[in-house]
Protein backbone atom coordinates (compact mmCIF):
# COMPACT_ATOMS: atom_id res chain seq x y z
CA UNK A 1 0.00 0.00 0.00
CA UNK A 2 1.34 3.41 -0.96
CA UNK A 3 -0.17 6.41 0.73
CA UNK A 4 1.01 9.85 -0.38
CA UNK A 5 0.01 12.12 2.47
CA UNK A 6 0.96 15.36 0.73
CA UNK A 7 -1.81 15.00 -1.87
CA UNK A 8 -5.47 15.58 -1.04
CA UNK A 9 -7.20 12.19 -0.92
CA UNK A 10 -10.55 11.72 -2.69
CA UNK A 11 -12.01 10.05 0.38
CA UNK A 12 -10.93 9.17 3.87
CA UNK A 13 -7.84 7.01 4.09
CA UNK A 14 -7.49 4.78 7.12
CA UNK A 15 -4.07 3.39 7.97
CA UNK A 16 -3.77 0.53 10.41
CA UNK A 17 -1.09 0.52 13.08
CA UNK A 18 0.22 -2.83 11.82
CA UNK A 19 0.85 -1.33 8.37
CA UNK A 20 3.22 1.28 9.83
CA UNK A 21 4.97 -0.41 12.78
CA UNK A 22 8.26 -2.04 11.81
CA UNK A 23 8.88 0.06 8.70
CA UNK A 24 12.09 1.99 8.23
CA UNK A 25 11.85 5.77 8.47
CA UNK A 26 13.73 7.67 5.75
CA UNK A 27 14.29 11.42 5.89
CA UNK A 28 14.14 13.61 2.77
CA UNK A 29 17.87 13.23 1.91
CA UNK A 30 17.51 9.44 1.87
CA UNK A 31 19.08 8.55 5.21
CA UNK A 32 17.43 5.83 7.26
CA UNK A 33 16.94 7.35 10.69
CA UNK A 34 15.24 4.46 12.44
CA UNK A 35 12.32 2.05 12.62
CA UNK A 36 8.71 2.77 13.56
CA UNK A 37 8.05 1.20 16.97
CA UNK A 38 4.54 2.47 17.62
CA UNK A 39 2.00 5.20 16.96
CA UNK A 40 1.56 7.86 19.61
CA UNK A 41 -0.68 10.85 20.10
CA UNK A 42 -0.77 14.04 22.08
CA UNK A 43 -3.92 15.75 23.31
CA UNK A 44 -3.72 19.49 22.68
CA UNK A 45 -6.26 22.33 23.05
CA UNK A 46 -6.73 22.18 19.26
CA UNK A 47 -7.43 18.43 19.26
CA UNK A 48 -5.39 15.27 18.95
CA UNK A 49 -1.98 15.27 17.29
CA UNK A 50 -0.82 11.93 15.92
CA UNK A 51 2.85 10.96 15.74
CA UNK A 52 5.05 7.96 15.06
CA UNK A 53 7.46 6.70 17.69
CA UNK A 54 10.77 5.88 16.03
CA UNK A 55 13.68 3.92 17.48
CA UNK A 56 16.72 5.84 16.24
CA UNK A 57 20.08 4.37 17.37
CA UNK A 58 18.66 3.41 20.76
CA UNK A 59 16.83 6.72 21.30
CA UNK A 60 13.10 7.25 20.87
CA UNK A 61 11.92 10.05 18.60
CA UNK A 62 8.31 11.18 18.25
CA UNK A 63 7.79 12.53 14.74
CA UNK A 64 4.51 14.40 14.13
CA UNK A 65 2.19 12.93 11.49
CA UNK A 66 2.34 16.25 9.61
CA UNK A 67 6.05 15.56 8.92
CA UNK A 68 5.26 12.37 6.95
CA UNK A 69 5.41 12.70 3.15
CA UNK A 70 4.35 9.16 2.20
CA UNK A 71 4.03 5.62 3.51
CA UNK A 72 4.94 2.71 1.26
CA UNK A 73 7.72 0.17 1.74
CA UNK A 74 9.23 2.81 4.05
CA UNK A 75 7.96 5.91 5.84
CA UNK A 76 9.25 8.96 3.95
CA UNK A 77 9.56 12.24 5.86
CA UNK A 78 9.14 15.77 4.47
CA UNK A 79 12.03 17.25 6.40
CA UNK A 80 15.58 16.24 7.16
CA UNK A 81 16.77 14.82 10.43
CA UNK A 82 20.24 14.17 11.74
CA UNK A 83 21.59 10.83 10.68
CA UNK A 84 21.67 8.79 13.90
CA UNK A 85 25.02 7.92 15.36
CA UNK A 86 25.21 4.35 16.59
CA UNK A 87 25.29 3.83 20.33
CA UNK A 88 28.81 3.25 21.64
CA UNK A 89 29.66 -0.41 21.85
CA UNK A 90 30.13 -1.80 25.31
CA UNK A 91 33.73 -2.63 26.06
CA UNK A 92 34.28 -6.32 26.50
CA UNK A 93 35.72 -7.22 29.88
CA UNK A 94 39.28 -8.53 29.84
CA UNK A 95 39.58 -12.26 29.63
CA UNK A 96 40.27 -14.00 32.92
CA UNK A 97 43.54 -15.90 32.65
CA UNK A 98 43.23 -19.62 33.31
CA UNK A 99 44.53 -20.81 36.67
CA UNK A 100 48.18 -21.73 36.56
CA UNK A 101 48.66 -25.46 36.84
CA UNK A 102 50.82 -26.81 39.61
CA UNK A 103 54.22 -27.48 38.13
CA UNK A 104 55.77 -30.84 38.78
CA UNK A 105 58.60 -30.60 41.26
CA UNK A 106 57.23 -27.57 43.14
CA UNK A 107 55.03 -29.60 45.47
CA UNK A 108 55.70 -29.60 49.18
CA UNK A 109 56.47 -33.14 50.26
CA UNK A 110 55.35 -34.04 53.75
CA UNK A 111 58.37 -35.21 55.82
CA UNK A 112 56.10 -37.53 57.85
CA UNK A 113 54.04 -39.39 55.21
CA UNK A 114 55.84 -38.28 51.99
CA UNK A 115 52.57 -37.06 50.38
CA UNK A 116 52.96 -34.46 47.58
CA UNK A 117 51.00 -31.36 48.64
CA UNK A 118 50.27 -28.15 46.65
CA UNK A 119 53.09 -25.56 46.91
CA UNK A 120 50.93 -23.12 48.93
CA UNK A 121 49.77 -25.74 51.48
CA UNK A 122 50.61 -25.11 55.14
CA UNK A 123 49.35 -28.50 56.34
CA UNK A 124 49.58 -31.95 54.78
CA UNK A 125 46.43 -32.97 52.98
CA UNK A 126 46.87 -36.64 53.96
CA UNK A 127 48.10 -36.62 57.58
CA UNK A 128 47.21 -33.05 58.66
CA UNK A 129 50.61 -32.20 60.12
CA UNK A 130 52.20 -28.79 59.66
CA UNK A 131 54.51 -28.58 56.61
CA UNK A 132 57.91 -26.88 56.83
CA UNK A 133 58.06 -23.44 55.16
N, C-alpha and C positions, 0 to 999 in steps of 0.2 A: 504494500500500500504506500503510495506517495501522496503526501499532503503538503501542498505549498501554502503556507500560512500567510504569505504576503499578498496573495490574490484574494479578491472577494469571492467567497463560495456562493454557488447558486442556491444552496439550501444549508441547513445545519449539518456540520460535520462532527461526528462523535468519535473520539479516539479513546480506546481502552488503555488502561494502565499497562496491561501485559504487552501491548504493541510498542510501548516506549521503553519500559524497563529493560536494561541489559544492552541497549544500543550504545554505540560509541557517539560521543559528542565532538563535532568538528567545528572549529571557529572559522571565520570568513577567509583566513589566509590558508586554510587547509590543514592546520595542526590539530591532531587529536588531543583534546584536553582532558578526557576522562570517559567514564561510563555512567549512564543513567542508573541510579540505584532506586529511586522512588519518585513519586510525584508529591509535591507539598503545596500548601496554600497558606495565605496570610489573610486575616480578616482586617480590613481597613474601613474607615468611615465611608469610603466610596463604594465598597462592596468586597468581593473576594478576589484576591490576586493569586493566580495559579503560577507555580514554578516547578522546575525539575531539580531534583537533588542529584548532584553529580559527584562521583568519587574521582578526585583529581590528585593523583600521586599521594594517596593517603589522607588528603584533606577533603572535607565536604563543602561543595559550592552549591548555593541555591541560585539558579538562573531563572529570571522571570520569563513567563510564557511569551511576553511581548518581544523578547530577544531571539525567539526561534524563527528562522527563515522557512525551513521545511523539515519534514520528517519522512524519511524513506528507509534505505538500508542503514543510514546514520541520521543523527539529529544535527542539522546544519544551523549554525547561529548567524545572526545578522552582523554582529560586532566581533571585534577581535579580543581575545583574552591572552594572557601570558601563557606561554607554553610551560606546562608543569615541569618542575625539576623533580627527579626521582628522590624518594626519601633516602637518607644516608643508610648505607648497609651497616648492619650490626657487626661489630668486630668479633671475629671468632676467638674464643678463649684459647690461650696457649695450650698445647697438648701436654698432658701429664706424662712425664717420663716413666717408663716401666720400672718397677722395683729392681734394684740391682741384685742379681743372684749371688748367693754365698759362694765365694771362690773356694775351690778345693785347696786345702793347706792352711786356711786362715781360721779353721775351727779351733775352739778351745777344747782341749782334751782334758777330761776329768782325771786327776791323779789317783783317785780312789777306785773308779770303776772303768776307766779308759773309754768312756762314751764321748763321741764327737758332738760338741754343743755349738750353737751359733756363736759368732765372734763377739756379739754384744751381750751374751748371757753372763749373769753374775752368779747363778746357781746351776748346778747340773740338772738337766732335764730328767735323767734316769734316777739318780740316787738322792738328789736334793741338797747335796753338800755345796758349800761356798766354793767357787772357783777362784784360783789365784788371778790377780790382775795382770 
